[in-house]
């Protein structure tokens, strides 16, 4: 795990409406898979929490803000 014991702050970690996956959400999930602890920042807290739920499934530690 390349990012184990690292902390990442991801701005724009939520998801805008529509199909596909945004860069922030994709980054958060990828970093979680690599073992990072993540602070997800987004203007829409519910969207950041949704991203957190996905990242936690991948094994990451996550805090939405």
PyMOL Python script that loads the backbone (N, CA, C, O; Angstrom):
from pymol import cmd

cmd.read_pdbstr("""\
ATOM      1  N   UNK A   1       0.837  -1.178   0.000  1.00  0.00           N
ATOM      2  CA  UNK A   1       0.000   0.000   0.000  1.00  0.00           C
ATOM      3  C   UNK A   1       0.885   1.247   0.000  1.00  0.00           C
ATOM      4  O   UNK A   1       1.564   1.556   0.979  1.00  0.00           O
ATOM      5  N   UNK A   2       0.854   1.927  -1.097  1.00  0.00           N
ATOM      6  CA  UNK A   2       1.769   3.057  -1.290  1.00  0.00           C
ATOM      7  C   UNK A   2       1.478   4.255  -0.405  1.00  0.00           C
ATOM      8  O   UNK A   2       2.390   5.022  -0.093  1.00  0.00           O
ATOM      9  N   UNK A   3       0.233   4.435   0.006  1.00  0.00           N
ATOM     10  CA  UNK A   3      -0.119   5.626   0.779  1.00  0.00           C
ATOM     11  C   UNK A   3      -0.417   5.315   2.241  1.00  0.00           C
ATOM     12  O   UNK A   3      -0.989   6.146   2.946  1.00  0.00           O
ATOM     13  N   UNK A   4      -0.043   4.150   2.693  1.00  0.00           N
ATOM     14  CA  UNK A   4      -0.285   3.779   4.085  1.00  0.00           C
ATOM     15  C   UNK A   4       0.403   4.772   5.019  1.00  0.00           C
ATOM     16  O   UNK A   4       1.550   5.160   4.801  1.00  0.00           O
ATOM     17  N   UNK A   5      -0.320   5.174   6.062  1.00  0.00           N
ATOM     18  CA  UNK A   5       0.156   6.148   7.052  1.00  0.00           C
ATOM     19  C   UNK A   5       0.252   7.570   6.493  1.00  0.00           C
ATOM     20  O   UNK A   5       0.803   8.448   7.157  1.00  0.00           O
ATOM     21  N   UNK A   6      -0.263   7.814   5.309  1.00  0.00           N
ATOM     22  CA  UNK A   6      -0.281   9.161   4.733  1.00  0.00           C
ATOM     23  C   UNK A   6      -1.672   9.756   4.901  1.00  0.00           C
ATOM     24  O   UNK A   6      -2.664   9.031   4.979  1.00  0.00           O
ATOM     25  N   UNK A   7      -1.734  11.079   4.956  1.00  0.00           N
ATOM     26  CA  UNK A   7      -3.008  11.795   5.042  1.00  0.00           C
ATOM     27  C   UNK A   7      -3.176  12.594   3.748  1.00  0.00           C
ATOM     28  O   UNK A   7      -2.263  13.294   3.309  1.00  0.00           O
ATOM     29  N   UNK A   8      -4.364  12.476   3.147  1.00  0.00           N
ATOM     30  CA  UNK A   8      -4.661  13.215   1.923  1.00  0.00           C
ATOM     31  C   UNK A   8      -5.851  14.126   2.167  1.00  0.00           C
ATOM     32  O   UNK A   8      -6.849  13.705   2.753  1.00  0.00           O
ATOM     33  N   UNK A   9      -5.753  15.357   1.728  1.00  0.00           N
ATOM     34  CA  UNK A   9      -6.870  16.292   1.759  1.00  0.00           C
ATOM     35  C   UNK A   9      -7.329  16.447   0.316  1.00  0.00           C
ATOM     36  O   UNK A   9      -6.587  16.927  -0.541  1.00  0.00           O
ATOM     37  N   UNK A  10      -8.559  16.034   0.067  1.00  0.00           N
ATOM     38  CA  UNK A  10      -9.092  16.068  -1.291  1.00  0.00           C
ATOM     39  C   UNK A  10     -10.219  17.084  -1.340  1.00  0.00           C
ATOM     40  O   UNK A  10     -11.264  16.901  -0.715  1.00  0.00           O
ATOM     41  N   UNK A  11     -10.000  18.154  -2.087  1.00  0.00           N
ATOM     42  CA  UNK A  11     -11.002  19.201  -2.245  1.00  0.00           C
ATOM     43  C   UNK A  11     -11.861  18.852  -3.463  1.00  0.00           C
ATOM     44  O   UNK A  11     -11.336  18.517  -4.525  1.00  0.00           O
ATOM     45  N   UNK A  12     -13.169  18.931  -3.303  1.00  0.00           N
ATOM     46  CA  UNK A  12     -14.075  18.547  -4.381  1.00  0.00           C
ATOM     47  C   UNK A  12     -14.289  17.048  -4.414  1.00  0.00           C
ATOM     48  O   UNK A  12     -14.433  16.455  -5.483  1.00  0.00           O
ATOM     49  N   UNK A  13     -14.309  16.440  -3.241  1.00  0.00           N
ATOM     50  CA  UNK A  13     -14.421  14.981  -3.151  1.00  0.00           C
ATOM     51  C   UNK A  13     -15.841  14.477  -3.342  1.00  0.00           C
ATOM     52  O   UNK A  13     -16.057  13.272  -3.473  1.00  0.00           O
ATOM     53  N   UNK A  14     -16.807  15.378  -3.359  1.00  0.00           N
ATOM     54  CA  UNK A  14     -18.184  14.968  -3.585  1.00  0.00           C
ATOM     55  C   UNK A  14     -18.425  14.670  -5.052  1.00  0.00           C
ATOM     56  O   UNK A  14     -17.485  14.558  -5.840  1.00  0.00           O
ATOM     57  N   UNK A  15     -19.677  14.545  -5.405  1.00  0.00           N
ATOM     58  CA  UNK A  15     -20.036  14.186  -6.770  1.00  0.00           C
ATOM     59  C   UNK A  15     -21.145  15.095  -7.257  1.00  0.00           C
ATOM     60  O   UNK A  15     -22.141  15.288  -6.561  1.00  0.00           O
ATOM     61  N   UNK A  16     -20.984  15.649  -8.432  1.00  0.00           N
ATOM     62  CA  UNK A  16     -22.050  16.432  -9.055  1.00  0.00           C
ATOM     63  C   UNK A  16     -23.085  15.474  -9.634  1.00  0.00           C
ATOM     64  O   UNK A  16     -22.765  14.327  -9.947  1.00  0.00           O
ATOM     65  N   UNK A  17     -24.315  15.937  -9.776  1.00  0.00           N
ATOM     66  CA  UNK A  17     -25.333  15.071 -10.377  1.00  0.00           C
ATOM     67  C   UNK A  17     -24.947  14.666 -11.796  1.00  0.00           C
ATOM     68  O   UNK A  17     -24.303  15.426 -12.520  1.00  0.00           O
ATOM     69  N   UNK A  18     -25.340  13.484 -12.172  1.00  0.00           N
ATOM     70  CA  UNK A  18     -25.066  13.003 -13.519  1.00  0.00           C
ATOM     71  C   UNK A  18     -24.416  11.641 -13.503  1.00  0.00           C
ATOM     72  O   UNK A  18     -24.116  11.077 -12.450  1.00  0.00           O
ATOM     73  N   UNK A  19     -24.210  11.137 -14.681  1.00  0.00           N
ATOM     74  CA  UNK A  19     -23.595   9.827 -14.812  1.00  0.00           C
ATOM     75  C   UNK A  19     -22.084   9.929 -14.677  1.00  0.00           C
ATOM     76  O   UNK A  19     -21.504  11.007 -14.808  1.00  0.00           O
ATOM     77  N   UNK A  20     -21.472   8.814 -14.419  1.00  0.00           N
ATOM     78  CA  UNK A  20     -20.023   8.774 -14.316  1.00  0.00           C
ATOM     79  C   UNK A  20     -19.556   9.071 -12.909  1.00  0.00           C
ATOM     80  O   UNK A  20     -20.349   9.146 -11.971  1.00  0.00           O
ATOM     81  N   UNK A  21     -18.262   9.235 -12.784  1.00  0.00           N
ATOM     82  CA  UNK A  21     -17.655   9.528 -11.492  1.00  0.00           C
ATOM     83  C   UNK A  21     -16.694  10.693 -11.675  1.00  0.00           C
ATOM     84  O   UNK A  21     -15.927  10.733 -12.638  1.00  0.00           O
ATOM     85  N   UNK A  22     -16.740  11.638 -10.747  1.00  0.00           N
ATOM     86  CA  UNK A  22     -15.893  12.817 -10.830  1.00  0.00           C
ATOM     87  C   UNK A  22     -14.468  12.543 -10.380  1.00  0.00           C
ATOM     88  O   UNK A  22     -14.179  11.517  -9.763  1.00  0.00           O
ATOM     89  N   UNK A  23     -13.587  13.474 -10.698  1.00  0.00           N
ATOM     90  CA  UNK A  23     -12.176  13.320 -10.341  1.00  0.00           C
ATOM     91  C   UNK A  23     -11.950  13.230  -8.846  1.00  0.00           C
ATOM     92  O   UNK A  23     -11.146  12.418  -8.388  1.00  0.00           O
ATOM     93  N   UNK A  24     -12.665  14.071  -8.063  1.00  0.00           N
ATOM     94  CA  UNK A  24     -12.485  14.050  -6.619  1.00  0.00           C
ATOM     95  C   UNK A  24     -12.892  12.733  -6.002  1.00  0.00           C
ATOM     96  O   UNK A  24     -12.163  12.176  -5.182  1.00  0.00           O
ATOM     97  N   UNK A  25     -14.061  12.226  -6.393  1.00  0.00           N
ATOM     98  CA  UNK A  25     -14.532  10.947  -5.861  1.00  0.00           C
ATOM     99  C   UNK A  25     -13.606   9.814  -6.299  1.00  0.00           C
ATOM    100  O   UNK A  25     -13.270   8.945  -5.495  1.00  0.00           O
ATOM    101  N   UNK A  26     -13.196   9.817  -7.547  1.00  0.00           N
ATOM    102  CA  UNK A  26     -12.297   8.773  -8.046  1.00  0.00           C
ATOM    103  C   UNK A  26     -10.967   8.786  -7.290  1.00  0.00           C
ATOM    104  O   UNK A  26     -10.428   7.736  -6.940  1.00  0.00           O
ATOM    105  N   UNK A  27     -10.453   9.981  -7.046  1.00  0.00           N
ATOM    106  CA  UNK A  27      -9.193  10.106  -6.304  1.00  0.00           C
ATOM    107  C   UNK A  27      -9.348   9.585  -4.886  1.00  0.00           C
ATOM    108  O   UNK A  27      -8.480   8.866  -4.389  1.00  0.00           O
ATOM    109  N   UNK A  28     -10.448   9.942  -4.229  1.00  0.00           N
ATOM    110  CA  UNK A  28     -10.689   9.490  -2.860  1.00  0.00           C
ATOM    111  C   UNK A  28     -10.744   7.967  -2.778  1.00  0.00           C
ATOM    112  O   UNK A  28     -10.156   7.367  -1.878  1.00  0.00           O
ATOM    113  N   UNK A  29     -11.440   7.353  -3.706  1.00  0.00           N
ATOM    114  CA  UNK A  29     -11.549   5.893  -3.698  1.00  0.00           C
ATOM    115  C   UNK A  29     -10.193   5.248  -3.970  1.00  0.00           C
ATOM    116  O   UNK A  29      -9.825   4.272  -3.316  1.00  0.00           O
ATOM    117  N   UNK A  30      -9.465   5.782  -4.916  1.00  0.00           N
ATOM    118  CA  UNK A  30      -8.134   5.237  -5.237  1.00  0.00           C
ATOM    119  C   UNK A  30      -7.184   5.378  -4.056  1.00  0.00           C
ATOM    120  O   UNK A  30      -6.471   4.433  -3.720  1.00  0.00           O
ATOM    121  N   UNK A  31      -7.166   6.538  -3.429  1.00  0.00           N
ATOM    122  CA  UNK A  31      -6.296   6.752  -2.283  1.00  0.00           C
ATOM    123  C   UNK A  31      -6.681   5.826  -1.133  1.00  0.00           C
ATOM    124  O   UNK A  31      -5.806   5.325  -0.426  1.00  0.00           O
ATOM    125  N   UNK A  32      -7.971   5.594  -0.938  1.00  0.00           N
ATOM    126  CA  UNK A  32      -8.423   4.677   0.111  1.00  0.00           C
ATOM    127  C   UNK A  32      -7.900   3.271  -0.149  1.00  0.00           C
ATOM    128  O   UNK A  32      -7.466   2.584   0.775  1.00  0.00           O
ATOM    129  N   UNK A  33      -7.943   2.849  -1.390  1.00  0.00           N
ATOM    130  CA  UNK A  33      -7.415   1.524  -1.749  1.00  0.00           C
ATOM    131  C   UNK A  33      -5.932   1.413  -1.457  1.00  0.00           C
ATOM    132  O   UNK A  33      -5.424   0.329  -1.173  1.00  0.00           O
ATOM    133  N   UNK A  34      -5.241   2.541  -1.529  1.00  0.00           N
ATOM    134  CA  UNK A  34      -3.800   2.560  -1.278  1.00  0.00           C
ATOM    135  C   UNK A  34      -3.454   2.781   0.189  1.00  0.00           C
ATOM    136  O   UNK A  34      -2.276   2.871   0.537  1.00  0.00           O
ATOM    137  N   UNK A  35      -4.470   2.869   1.061  1.00  0.00           N
ATOM    138  CA  UNK A  35      -4.226   2.939   2.497  1.00  0.00           C
ATOM    139  C   UNK A  35      -4.186   4.319   3.116  1.00  0.00           C
ATOM    140  O   UNK A  35      -3.848   4.446   4.292  1.00  0.00           O
ATOM    141  N   UNK A  36      -4.519   5.356   2.368  1.00  0.00           N
ATOM    142  CA  UNK A  36      -4.451   6.725   2.899  1.00  0.00           C
ATOM    143  C   UNK A  36      -5.594   7.007   3.863  1.00  0.00           C
ATOM    144  O   UNK A  36      -6.677   6.433   3.755  1.00  0.00           O
ATOM    145  N   UNK A  37      -5.332   7.892   4.795  1.00  0.00           N
ATOM    146  CA  UNK A  37      -6.384   8.496   5.616  1.00  0.00           C
ATOM    147  C   UNK A  37      -6.781   9.772   4.900  1.00  0.00           C
ATOM    148  O   UNK A  37      -5.921  10.558   4.505  1.00  0.00           O
ATOM    149  N   UNK A  38      -8.091   9.985   4.729  1.00  0.00           N
ATOM    150  CA  UNK A  38      -8.550  11.032   3.833  1.00  0.00           C
ATOM    151  C   UNK A  38      -9.466  12.024   4.535  1.00  0.00           C
ATOM    152  O   UNK A  38     -10.373  11.641   5.274  1.00  0.00           O
ATOM    153  N   UNK A  39      -9.212  13.310   4.289  1.00  0.00           N
ATOM    154  CA  UNK A  39     -10.130  14.378   4.648  1.00  0.00           C
ATOM    155  C   UNK A  39     -10.741  14.850   3.341  1.00  0.00           C
ATOM    156  O   UNK A  39     -10.064  15.433   2.495  1.00  0.00           O
ATOM    157  N   UNK A  40     -12.042  14.586   3.190  1.00  0.00           N
ATOM    158  CA  UNK A  40     -12.750  14.948   1.951  1.00  0.00           C
ATOM    159  C   UNK A  40     -13.486  16.257   2.162  1.00  0.00           C
ATOM    160  O   UNK A  40     -14.350  16.354   3.034  1.00  0.00           O
ATOM    161  N   UNK A  41     -13.156  17.245   1.384  1.00  0.00           N
ATOM    162  CA  UNK A  41     -13.766  18.563   1.493  1.00  0.00           C
ATOM    163  C   UNK A  41     -14.655  18.783   0.272  1.00  0.00           C
ATOM    164  O   UNK A  41     -14.236  18.552  -0.862  1.00  0.00           O
ATOM    165  N   UNK A  42     -15.882  19.229   0.514  1.00  0.00           N
ATOM    166  CA  UNK A  42     -16.792  19.537  -0.585  1.00  0.00           C
ATOM    167  C   UNK A  42     -17.823  20.529  -0.090  1.00  0.00           C
ATOM    168  O   UNK A  42     -18.134  20.557   1.100  1.00  0.00           O
ATOM    169  N   UNK A  43     -18.352  21.337  -0.979  1.00  0.00           N
ATOM    170  CA  UNK A  43     -19.380  22.314  -0.589  1.00  0.00           C
ATOM    171  C   UNK A  43     -20.696  21.628  -0.256  1.00  0.00           C
ATOM    172  O   UNK A  43     -21.537  22.206   0.433  1.00  0.00           O
ATOM    173  N   UNK A  44     -20.884  20.398  -0.738  1.00  0.00           N
ATOM    174  CA  UNK A  44     -22.080  19.601  -0.460  1.00  0.00           C
ATOM    175  C   UNK A  44     -21.689  18.467   0.480  1.00  0.00           C
ATOM    176  O   UNK A  44     -21.164  17.443   0.043  1.00  0.00           O
ATOM    177  N   UNK A  45     -21.947  18.653   1.774  1.00  0.00           N
ATOM    178  CA  UNK A  45     -21.500  17.689   2.777  1.00  0.00           C
ATOM    179  C   UNK A  45     -22.115  16.312   2.556  1.00  0.00           C
ATOM    180  O   UNK A  45     -21.454  15.304   2.803  1.00  0.00           O
ATOM    181  N   UNK A  46     -23.343  16.244   2.103  1.00  0.00           N
ATOM    182  CA  UNK A  46     -23.962  14.942   1.868  1.00  0.00           C
ATOM    183  C   UNK A  46     -23.246  14.187   0.753  1.00  0.00           C
ATOM    184  O   UNK A  46     -23.072  12.971   0.834  1.00  0.00           O
ATOM    185  N   UNK A  47     -22.841  14.890  -0.263  1.00  0.00           N
ATOM    186  CA  UNK A  47     -22.099  14.261  -1.339  1.00  0.00           C
ATOM    187  C   UNK A  47     -20.740  13.774  -0.851  1.00  0.00           C
ATOM    188  O   UNK A  47     -20.290  12.696  -1.241  1.00  0.00           O
ATOM    189  N   UNK A  48     -20.090  14.552  -0.009  1.00  0.00           N
ATOM    190  CA  UNK A  48     -18.812  14.137   0.580  1.00  0.00           C
ATOM    191  C   UNK A  48     -19.013  12.905   1.456  1.00  0.00           C
ATOM    192  O   UNK A  48     -18.166  12.013   1.473  1.00  0.00           O
ATOM    193  N   UNK A  49     -20.114  12.850   2.175  1.00  0.00           N
ATOM    194  CA  UNK A  49     -20.409  11.671   3.001  1.00  0.00           C
ATOM    195  C   UNK A  49     -20.669  10.439   2.143  1.00  0.00           C
ATOM    196  O   UNK A  49     -20.285   9.329   2.514  1.00  0.00           O
ATOM    197  N   UNK A  50     -21.317  10.630   1.005  1.00  0.00           N
ATOM    198  CA  UNK A  50     -21.528   9.510   0.084  1.00  0.00           C
ATOM    199  C   UNK A  50     -20.191   8.974  -0.423  1.00  0.00           C
ATOM    200  O   UNK A  50     -19.994   7.763  -0.521  1.00  0.00           O
ATOM    201  N   UNK A  51     -19.287   9.878  -0.740  1.00  0.00           N
ATOM    202  CA  UNK A  51     -17.954   9.468  -1.160  1.00  0.00           C
ATOM    203  C   UNK A  51     -17.245   8.738  -0.027  1.00  0.00           C
ATOM    204  O   UNK A  51     -16.563   7.738  -0.253  1.00  0.00           O
ATOM    205  N   UNK A  52     -17.408   9.241   1.185  1.00  0.00           N
ATOM    206  CA  UNK A  52     -16.800   8.583   2.347  1.00  0.00           C
ATOM    207  C   UNK A  52     -17.285   7.151   2.478  1.00  0.00           C
ATOM    208  O   UNK A  52     -16.487   6.250   2.740  1.00  0.00           O
ATOM    209  N   UNK A  53     -18.566   6.930   2.303  1.00  0.00           N
ATOM    210  CA  UNK A  53     -19.115   5.577   2.415  1.00  0.00           C
ATOM    211  C   UNK A  53     -18.476   4.643   1.390  1.00  0.00           C
ATOM    212  O   UNK A  53     -18.164   3.494   1.702  1.00  0.00           O
ATOM    213  N   UNK A  54     -18.283   5.134   0.175  1.00  0.00           N
ATOM    214  CA  UNK A  54     -17.645   4.320  -0.860  1.00  0.00           C
ATOM    215  C   UNK A  54     -16.187   4.031  -0.519  1.00  0.00           C
ATOM    216  O   UNK A  54     -15.713   2.911  -0.710  1.00  0.00           O
ATOM    217  N   UNK A  55     -15.481   5.029  -0.019  1.00  0.00           N
ATOM    218  CA  UNK A  55     -14.063   4.859   0.309  1.00  0.00           C
ATOM    219  C   UNK A  55     -13.868   3.946   1.506  1.00  0.00           C
ATOM    220  O   UNK A  55     -12.909   3.175   1.548  1.00  0.00           O
ATOM    221  N   UNK A  56     -14.761   4.022   2.471  1.00  0.00           N
ATOM    222  CA  UNK A  56     -14.661   3.152   3.644  1.00  0.00           C
ATOM    223  C   UNK A  56     -14.822   1.695   3.226  1.00  0.00           C
ATOM    224  O   UNK A  56     -14.173   0.815   3.790  1.00  0.00           O
ATOM    225  N   UNK A  57     -15.679   1.433   2.246  1.00  0.00           N
ATOM    226  CA  UNK A  57     -15.831   0.072   1.718  1.00  0.00           C
ATOM    227  C   UNK A  57     -14.510  -0.446   1.145  1.00  0.00           C
ATOM    228  O   UNK A  57     -14.266  -1.653   1.132  1.00  0.00           O
ATOM    229  N   UNK A  58     -13.672   0.457   0.678  1.00  0.00           N
ATOM    230  CA  UNK A  58     -12.381   0.089   0.119  1.00  0.00           C
ATOM    231  C   UNK A  58     -11.301  -0.030   1.202  1.00  0.00           C
ATOM    232  O   UNK A  58     -10.152  -0.353   0.897  1.00  0.00           O
ATOM    233  N   UNK A  59     -11.661   0.229   2.452  1.00  0.00           N
ATOM    234  CA  UNK A  59     -10.733   0.050   3.544  1.00  0.00           C
ATOM    235  C   UNK A  59     -10.068   1.308   4.049  1.00  0.00           C
ATOM    236  O   UNK A  59      -9.176   1.224   4.893  1.00  0.00           O
ATOM    237  N   UNK A  60     -10.460   2.458   3.574  1.00  0.00           N
ATOM    238  CA  UNK A  60      -9.818   3.689   3.981  1.00  0.00           C
ATOM    239  C   UNK A  60     -10.445   4.306   5.226  1.00  0.00           C
ATOM    240  O   UNK A  60     -11.587   4.008   5.575  1.00  0.00           O
ATOM    241  N   UNK A  61      -9.689   5.162   5.882  1.00  0.00           N
ATOM    242  CA  UNK A  61     -10.211   6.004   6.963  1.00  0.00           C
ATOM    243  C   UNK A  61     -10.606   7.318   6.317  1.00  0.00           C
ATOM    244  O   UNK A  61      -9.863   7.860   5.498  1.00  0.00           O
ATOM    245  N   UNK A  62     -11.767   7.829   6.680  1.00  0.00           N
ATOM    246  CA  UNK A  62     -12.314   8.936   5.914  1.00  0.00           C
ATOM    247  C   UNK A  62     -13.067   9.875   6.820  1.00  0.00           C
ATOM    248  O   UNK A  62     -13.789   9.432   7.713  1.00  0.00           O
ATOM    249  N   UNK A  63     -12.911  11.171   6.604  1.00  0.00           N
ATOM    250  CA  UNK A  63     -13.672  12.203   7.305  1.00  0.00           C
ATOM    251  C   UNK A  63     -14.156  13.193   6.267  1.00  0.00           C
ATOM    252  O   UNK A  63     -13.370  13.748   5.499  1.00  0.00           O
ATOM    253  N   UNK A  64     -15.477  13.409   6.253  1.00  0.00           N
ATOM    254  CA  UNK A  64     -16.067  14.370   5.314  1.00  0.00           C
ATOM    255  C   UNK A  64     -16.213  15.716   5.998  1.00  0.00           C
ATOM    256  O   UNK A  64     -16.598  15.792   7.165  1.00  0.00           O
ATOM    257  N   UNK A  65     -15.902  16.778   5.267  1.00  0.00           N
ATOM    258  CA  UNK A  65     -15.999  18.131   5.814  1.00  0.00           C
ATOM    259  C   UNK A  65     -16.531  19.061   4.764  1.00  0.00           C
ATOM    260  O   UNK A  65     -16.691  20.254   5.019  1.00  0.00           O
TER     261      UNK A  65
END
""", "prot")
cmd.dss("prot")
cmd.show_as("cartoon", "prot")
cmd.util.cbc("prot")
cmd.orient("prot")
